[in-house]
Amino acid sequence: MAVKVVGCAPPRKYRNAGGDPEEPCRQLQAESRKSTRAWAVVTVRISVRSLCFRSSLLLVVVLFVVTGISVTSKDSAGEPPSVPPHPAAAISATTTRSSGFTAAGPPTVSTPPAAPASALTNRSSEVTAAEPPTVAAAGGGRGVDECDMSSGRWVYDEEAYPLYKESACRFMSENLACGKYGRTDLRYQHWRWQPHGCDLPRFDAAKLLEKLRGKRLAFVGDSLNRNQWVSMVCLIDTATPGLHKTLDSTGSLVSFNVHEYNASVDFYWSPLLVESNSDHPVHHRVADRTVRAASIVKHARHWTNADVLVFNSYLWWRRPSIKVRWGSFETPAAKENEHYGVTKAVDGLRAFELALTTWADWLEFHVDRARTRLFFVTMSPTHLPSDEWGDDAGGGASHGCYNETEPIAAAEEGGRYQRGNTSDPAFARAVEEQARRLGARGVAVRLVKVTGMSERRKDAHPSVHRRQWDPITDAQGRDPSSYADCIHWCLPGVPDVWNHLLYAHIVS
């Protein structure tokens, strides 16, 4: 049995540019009638006009399905990979002695391509938000802006923490490398912060760099902000070994550059935010501290154009009084009956409020609020008086953080911690008030709340395990706690968690 079916698509020789569009089908019908008579066994007549219509309809359906598959494939592809298109084969580490940094290994190191983002691990954080977007945190839980990240607990986690090895960070500060300077108990590196009721997104250095491509992230403040900056540099450097990075220092400004991304992570030394007689990046220890509370342009011109600004300022204001000067530091001493400037001793908190007002006014009028993201890190607590956590309840001498190896237990775990006077809520309220005022004027400032979470970490300071720039005296040798650093933080350590909080908001 033979069957001949005449389809819908007319041969090219029947197609005409003008005339009756049904003509090709009529011609095919004629041919069908002729060919049907030629078959002796079975003759099958098929309506060509009907087939043309049905086949055209089928063609339209097929095209619709193919188009739908194409659109679905594009949507499921997700965002592009965050690795750079052309990873460099060498890393150049340029360091400066005066900044207290060391680069482990030779300046130029041949390395394999950058590690994929999936090789990174991290889990912990805390922040308050002032911006409206709500972004779900990766890994479940509520969104970053829906959860109070400052409410949580420290969880010992040897598998996920630390996020990097101290010796692996080629830009580590000598003041923060506790393991290098004799600390053998490393439990302080394995604690992660777990917020109540939500999780933080995994820290992904490649994703962060993609957000910072062609941009500048600048930390502005004192040595505790520099502590956080070193942490951020180490988080990025150790996770992206195949990228070309350099460290450049010019006066108060230090820039960590990631060349494939044309991105920089900077630190600018400005411990009091406004102009002061403590502005020298190395020689800033002065007994008679004086600030020009109404003058910030000297510093601000170095960081105003940054895309992300992270400020802090607190510890340097913790004095009963600070001299506030109205006038230039360069003006010669006034002669009798001539006044080139006025200096007045002001309560430390009041001087801080004056400086914050100047800082806020500058941000309102000089920072591009549509482009620049603003953060202020709250007070970093010290652990100088050990009676705050009950160790010296019997009246013994305070040893501060010396030989402390465990965090302060939470109240629900039987802890007796009483917040001392090293974290003054009045200073926190001053920052919150300025952030509120700026928000009302359309300038969003997020507060990165690290105070409460860090207060329990008496175990995480350098203590005596840091480079001593001055020789240890006999008296200090008999009482090591007398020169223990209970202000700054070992790395890896607590500032890594601060940066995890910051990361959660930058990538949201």
N, C-alpha and C positions, 0 to 999 in steps of 0.2 A: 504494500500500500504506500502510495506516495502522496504527500500533502505539500502543497505550495501555499505559503502565507504571504500576502502582500502587506508590508509594514507601512508606517506612517510617514517616515522621512523620505520625501521624494528625491529621486536622483538629481544630481547637479544639473543634468541637461534639461530637466523640466522646470527648473527654478527661473522665474522671470522677475525682473526688477519692478515692473509695473503690471497693470492688467488685473485680471480676476485671480485672487489668492486661492480659489478652489480649483482652478484649471489643472494644476499638477495632479490632484487627486482624481479628477475626472479622467485624465489620460491613463492613470494607473488602473482605474476601474475597467477601462477598455482593454488594457493589456491583460488584466485578470480574466476577463471573459474569454479572450483568445486562448490563454494558457490553460484554462479549465477544460476547454474542449479537447486539448491535446492529451489529457490524461485519461486512460481507458479504464482504470480500475476504480478509482474513487475520485469523485469531483467534490471539492469543498469550496463553497462560495463564501467569501467573507466580505462584509461591508467595509470597504476601504475608508469610506468617510468616517464610519464609527471608529475604526482603528486609529485613524489620524487624530481624532479628538481624544481618545483614551490614552494614546501614547504621549500626546502633548501634555495631558494632565499628569501622567506618570513622570515625565521629565521635570515638570514644575515641582512635584513632591520630592524627587531625588535631589534637586538643587536646594530646596528648603532644608532637607535633612543634612546635606553636606555643610551648608552654611551654619546650621546650629552646632554641628560637631566642631567646626573651626572656632566659633565664638567660645564654646565651653572649654576647649583646649587652652585658649589664650587666657581665660579667667583663672583656670586652675594652675597656671604656671607660677603664680605668686610674684613677689617682688624679685628683682634681679639679685644675684649673689653679691654679697658685700665685699668680696675680695677685690683688690685692685686689678685692672686689666693687665698690667705689666709689672709683676713683682720684681724688685731689684735683687741682685745676687749678693750684694755686700751691705754691711752695716758700718757706718762711720760714727764713732762715739767721740765727740769732742767735749772735754770736761775742763772745769776751772777749779783750781786749788782753793781759791778763796771762798767758793760756795760750799765747800765741805762734801763734794761728791767724788766718788771713785768709779772708774770703769774697770770691771773685772775682765781681764783678757786684753789682747792687743787692740789698737784703735780700729783696725779694719779686719773683719772676720768674714770668710766665705761661708755662706749658710744655704741650706735647702730652701725651697719656696715656703711662703708663709703657711703656718699651720692653719687648718680649716677651723671655722668658727665652732664646729661641733666638738673640738678638742678642749674647749674652755669649760670650766665649771665655776659655779658661784651660787650662793643663796643667802642673802640677808640684807636688811635695810631699814630706813625710816625717814619720813619727810612730811611736812605739811604743805598743802598746795594752795595757791591763790589764783590759779588759772582755771577756766571752766572745763576744758576737755576731760572726759573720763575714759581711761584706757584700761582694758582688762589686763591683769598681770598674767604673764605666761605661766603655765603650770597650774592653773586653777585659782580659786579664791577670788576675792573681790578686786576691783580695779585699783590702780595705784592711787587715784584721787578719792576713792571711796573708803579706804582703809587708813586708820591711824597707825602709821608705821612706827611711831615712837612708843607705842604700847606693845610690848613683847617680852621675850626672854632669851637668854643666852643658852645655846644648845651645843654641847661638846660633839664635834663631828670630825673624826680623823680621816674620813674618806674624802670629803669635799673641801676641807680647809687644811692648810692655807691654799690660796689661789695661785701662789707662785713661791719659789724658793728664794730665800734671801740672797744666796750666792748667784742666782740666775739673773738678777736685775743688775745690769751694767751701769746703772745711773743711781745706785743706792747712796744715800747720805751716810757719812761716817758717824754721825750723831744718832742714827736710827738703826744701825746694823748691830743689834744686840748679840746675835749669835757669833758674829765675827769677833766681838770684844768680850767673849768669855761666858755668855749665858748658856748653860747646858740644859736647863729645864725649858722645853719648848711647847709646853701645853698651851701657853697663851696664844699660839698661832692657830689652834684648832677649834676655837669657839666661833660659832656663827649666830647671827641675830635672826630670831624667828618672830615676826609680828604675830599678834593675836588675830586669828580669823582670816588671814590672807597670806599669800606667798609673794615673794619678789620675783621678777623676771630674771632669768639666768644672765649673769654678766657676760657680754659678748663683745670683746674688744674690736673685732672686725665690724660689727654692726655700729658700734660707737664711732669708729673712724669714718664709716660711710656717712653718718649724720654730720660729721665734722669736715667732710671733704670740702676743701677750699675755704675753710673757716678757721676761726681762732677762739680757743677756750682759754680764759685767763683767770687765775686765782690771784686775788689782791688782798693783802693783809699782813699778818705777823708770822712768826715761826711755826705756829700751829697750822696756819693755812699752807705754809710751805711743806709741813709734814704731810698734809693731805695731797698736795701737788706731787710730792715724791711718790706717794702711794699710787696716784693715777698714772704717773710715768712708768712705774714698775708693772702695773696691771697691763698696760698697753705693750710695753717692750717685751715682756716675757711671753706674751700670747701671740706675738707677730714677729718671730725671729727672722723672717726673710725680708723684712722691709728695711729700707735705708733711713736711718735716723741720725740726727745730730743734736748736740746740746750747745747752745750759744749763750754767753753771758755778757751783758753790757750794763755795768752799774747795778741798779736795783732790779733790772729786768733779766730774767733767765728764760730762754725759749727752748722747748723740746719740739723738734720738727720731724714730722713724718712725711717724707718727700713724695712718695707715691700718691698720697692723698692731698698734697699741698695744704696740710693741716698743721697747726701748732698748738701745743698745750703749754701755756706760759705761767710764770709766777712773777708777780711784781711786789717788791718789798715796800709796804706802807703800813706799819704796825698800828698807827692811829688814824688811818685813812686821810686825814687832813695833814697839812704841812706841820712839821715838828723839828725839834733839834735831835731827834732819834731816827732820822731818815737815812743815814748812811747804812748801806747794806751789811757792813762788817763792824764798824766802830759806832755802835749806837747805844752803848751802856753809859748813860749820863745820870748823875744824881739829881740834878735840877731839871726835871722834865718840863718842857714848855711846848705848847702847841699854838698854831695860828688857826683857831677854830673856824674862821670864816674863809680860809684859803685852801683850795683843793686842786686848783688848776695845775700846779707843779707836778702832781701825780696823775691827775685824770687824763692829761694829754697822752699818756702812755697806754691807757687801757680803754678809752672811750669807744674806739672803733671795733672792739671785740664782739664776737657773735654770741658768746656765752660768758657771763661774768659771775664769779663766785667770790663773795666778800666774807671777811670775818674781822672782828676787832672786839677785844674784851679785856684780856689780861693786862695789857699795858695801861689801862685806865684804873686799875685796882689800887688806888692810892687815896689817902685821906683828902689830898688836894693836889691839883695840877695847875701850873701857871698857864694862863691863857693870854696870848699877846695879840693886840690889835696894832698891826704895823709890821714892817719887814724885819727879818733877822739880819739883813745886810746893812740896815741903816746904822750909822755911827751913833755912839752914845749921845743922848741929848744933853745939850749944855743947859745951864741954869735958865729957867723960864722958856725953854724951847722943848717941844714935845714931838718927837718923831715916831713915837709909839707908846702904847699904854699896855702894861702887863699887870695882871691881877691874879692872885691865887684863888682858884675856884674849886668847889667840891668835885671830886672825881666823877661822880655820876652826872652832875650838871654839865661839866665840861664834855662828857661823852654825848649828852643830849644836844649840845650846841654843834658838835662835830657831825652828828648824824643828820641834823637839819641841813647843814651845808652839803653833805653827801646826797641827801634826797633831792634837794633843789637842783644839784648838778645833773642827776639822772633825769629829772623831769624835762630839762631844757636842752640837754646835750646828747642823750642816748637815743638811738633810733628804736623806739618802742615797738615798731612793727617787725624789726629784725633781731634785736638783742634780747636774749633771755637772761633774767637776773635772779640770783640766788644769794641768800645770806645764811651762813652756817652759824648756829647758835653756840653758846659757850661750851668750850671744852673744859671739863672739870679737872682739877688737880687732886692729888692724893698725898698732900703734905702732912696733915695731922692724922695719925692712924687711930686716934681715939674716936674718930667719926664712925668707924665700923666696929667699935667696941673692943678692939684689941687691948687698949690701955685703960679699961674701965677701973682697974685697980690703982691707977695713979702712976703707972710706970712712964718712962720717957717715951715720947713719940718717935717712931722709927720711919714714919712716912711709908713709902712703897717698898722700902728695902727688904729684900728676901720674900716678898709677897709672890705667891705662885698660883693663887686661885682667885676667881672673881668673888665679889661680895655676894653672899647668899641673899636671895630675894626674901621678902617678908613671909611668903607662903612656904618657904623652905627653912624657916627658923632664923632668918637673918635679923640683925639688930641695927641695921644701918640707919644713921641719922644724918641727914644732909647738913653739912657744915656751912661755913661762911665763904667757901671758895667759889661757889656758884650763886651769884647774887640775882634773885628773880627780878629786882628792879632794873637791872641792865637788860634782861630779856624783854621786859615790858617796853623799854625804850625802843628796842628794835622793832617789836611787834607794832607799836604805835606808828613808827615811820613807814613801815610796810603797809599798814592800813591807809595812811594818808596818801601814799603813792598810788595805791590801788584805786582810791576814790578819784584820783586825777588821771586814771587810765594807764598807769605804769605798774605792771604786775611784778611783784617780788615774792619768790617762794622762800619760805624759811625751812632750811634743812635742820631739823631738830635732832641734835646728837647728844644733848646734855644728859637726859635721863638714862639713855642706854649706856653711855660711857661712864657714868658715875660708879657703876658696879665693877669696872675693870681696873681695880687697883693692882692687878697682876701684870698689866700690859705696858708699863712704862720702862724706859731704859734703865732706870736706877743707876747703878755704877757701871753698867755694861754698855759703854759708849767711848768714843775717843775723848780723852782728856786733853784739852788744848793747853792747860796749865799743869805743872807738876803737882802731884798729890803731896800735901804737907803731912808732917808727922801726926798732927792732931786729927786730920782727916783719915789717915791710915788707921788710927785707933778707933775711929767711929765712922765707918763707911757711909752710914745713913746721913751723915752731915753734908755730903756732897752728892747724894743720890738725885737723879733727875726724875722727879715725879710729876712733870708737866707735859713733856712730849711723849710720843708713843713709838714703841718698837714696830718695825716692819719686817715681815708681814704682820698685820694686826688690826687694831680698831679702826684706823683711818681707811682701810680697805672697805669696811662696812659703810662708812660715810660716803665713799665714792660709789658704792653700790646704790645707795639712796639717790645720789645725784644722777647716776646712769639711768635709773628707772624713769626719771622725769625728762631727761634729755632725749631718750629714744621714744617717749610716749607721743 
